[in-house]
Amino acid sequence: MKREKSRKYRVLQVLRAGSQAAFFGLFLYLFIGAHYTGQDYISSTVQRFFHFDPLLALVTLVSARLVYALFVYALITVVATLVLGRVFCGWVCPLGAVHQFSSFAFKKTKFLRPPREEKASLAWKYYILIIVLAGAVIGLDLAGYLDPFSFLTRSFAVSIFPGLAYALSGLKAGFYAVGLISAGRSISQLLENWTLNETFIQGFAVGFFFLGAVALNAWKERFWCRYLCPTGAFLGLLSRWNVLKLRIDDEKCIKCGLCTQHCETQANPYPNEKWRSGECIYCETCAAICPTAAIGFPLSGAPEKLTNVSDVNLSRRKVLLTTFLGLAAVPFFRLTPSEKRATLKLIRPPGALPEPKFLAKCVKCGQCMRACPTNGLQPALTEAGPEGIWTPMLVPKIGYCEYYCSLCTQVCPTGAIQKQTIEEKNKLKIGSAWVNKSRCIPYVLGKPCIVCEEHCPVSPKAIKLVEVETQLPDGKVVVQKAPVIDLELCTGCGICENKCPVVDDPAVYVTSVGETRSEKNRLLLQVIGEAGQPGK
Amino acid sequence: MNRRDFLRDLAVGGAVLNWAPRALAGQAAAPSKGPDLAAVEGESPYLITKEAVAALGGMKRFVGKGDRIIIKPNIGWDRTPEMAACTNPDVVKALVELAHEAGAKKVTVIDNTTNQAKRCYVRSGILDAAKAAGADMPYVDETRVKKTALKGEWLKEWDILIDVLEADKIINVPIAKHHSLCRLTMGMKNWLGALGGARNQLHQNLDRAMVDLAAFFKPSLTVLDAYRILVRNGPQGGRVSDTKLVKTVVAGTDPVAVDAMGATFFDIRPQELLYLKLAQERGLGTYELEKLRIEKRKI
């Protein structure tokens, strides 16, 4: 019998790789675009990828009980999956592309040698999905931790690009050392032009998870997509009725098993009746690798048997148990004191929803942290309780909220940070500044400073200068201008804390009290003014 | 430029600046054709700048053929021109053009900003204006500064922008603004933007720091933008009502005199400003305007 591989599917395989590269490129392009380009408003929608994600759409809708119109795009993905199967995972998903490429590299370097038949259970991602969905019912948004777009964007924003920026800085220093001044300077200009933030408190942890997820591909091909991805699981459940069904031509098949061995997602092409439509991502590998061109994906209207969707025995008991686990998990996330009382240092970006709604909507993608021009937005660890891990908070010691900037509000994919014009944003308070008189230079040293006042961006300034007397250690009394805060005017931007010359523990600092978004974390009440008029 | 040339230039430039600090200023001030100060009033910041330089005898007096020129505006803040927190972009543009016309080989506009550099460069309007006039406008980072001996009375050494150290001629282009520590920030205070390092510590002895810096940086020409000045909530303001239109540009070779004239726009007598007094005592120039030949024009 004539042995020949299918030319058609080899072409399709190349096309699929091209499609992955193109979408990954688009993702990168949009990701890099999320910064101050010279325009106050970002024209391209850098967060559009997220809107095609049906899991994020569903979880955000359910957990926050809010409809976010832009998620209509997710319906496109749903319909495409219903008709064509998990092509989204195989051809579009940029995180899938990362795993695909790294698996490929691990295979080529023989780190990864796929077994003839993989027995590992595919059920985990379904359990993860069930827990995420069950949590959402009670307002817990866990989707962001393992959703591919959130995971990839966060990893890139908080660790990969900062790492790249760090490496570029090293390269720059190297260029200088060998006298390539102009090459070094080009790197300097690029770093500033693209605003590549370098400093992240959680950079190591987030990067560790990302590299770990990539490294797992050396163990099992596309480990993430097979065993972890809740979005893939969700799409898998939808792909029972799709019209592209794998068929093996029995007359051509030589039962070599290459197709099953090299299937990227353990969809088990051979034997044909064991093929799992819910796992197949239409990467075309099996059809292209088949030495006799026996495999094809003809149109077929017949729905797949439910047990064949992924050959996972999701028995009613198991589903019920995991649902219960998802529901039971919620109270444990809510035992934190941040539920009862505002947290000192939890300064949310301007336009952030009130805390419970914010937590229900934020998918921890880190897009706002990418866009922040001062590097001030940082992933939280303990400040917002367990469900707030990796949600954004302003850390003024690292970077302040730039007065004429509202980029973070423009790039949020879910509306957890509501879009603000610059004028609107400047009416919002995100916190209040305080002077620590036991550390402030004029108060303690009796020396002039006024740096905080000079940097205060509101007009009239929220930091006023008053003359204070300081008794110095030698008993001499000096009079010096020292800062006091007008809390009516302070927006909590934190530039005072950022620029304070007392660098280790700034003598002027911002806390969350007085933030506009919270009714509980209040400071100044509307009171009747002296003239009998309501106060400001 | 290879590294050897770069280091040699740096060493020579540093040596000139360190050991013969008076030489540069002497050179610039020597051919004293024309008046000491030119103050030109008019509707167009661009035209009054050109007129002010012309009144001093033209840019050729300050810029030689093949010179590498640094133009140092105040671009410290993320503010648009009508806020009068940064130098007017048209003033910068006029100076870049004049420097090119006078034969400059390269014109670089630079400032170490306070807010995000890109925002300051773009929103001040200076990036567009400078680029349109053919200037280079790089952002400052840690590789662009060098610890340099200032030999000042208070400041012994500090990080200085390498671009400024390497330049053949420096043109200082401040804007006149209110400042709550030194009262007014103009030309002498503008040198803080040519520094790296923890500049905010300089406030603990700001007037002396300003004099030490003015003694170190020897601008061939100072052009004070007083087209729109900032009269309160300085040095960045934030409302148009914090500003006042004076529609004047003051140019001169004596940095103390230029600042002294600037003070008059705020109805402040120059001798009230400590740094001007200290600067005169140090022999950096004079604030006694009545002793100077001042050419006033209106166009």
Interface residues (C-beta under 8 A of the other chain):
Chain A: Y36 G38 K172 A173 Y176 V178 G179 I181 S182 G184 R185 S188 Q189 L191 E192 N193 T195 P373 T374 E402 Y403 Y404 C405 I441 L445 K447 P448 C449 I450 V451 E453 E454 H455 P457 V458 S459 P460 K461 L465 K481 K499 C500 P501 V503
Chain B: M1 N2 R3 R4 F6 D78 R79 T114 N115 Q116 A117 K118 R119 V122 R123 P138 Y139 D141 T143 R144 H179 S180 L181 A198 N200 Q201 H203 Q204 N205 L206 R232 N233 G234 P235 Q236 G237 G238 R239 D242
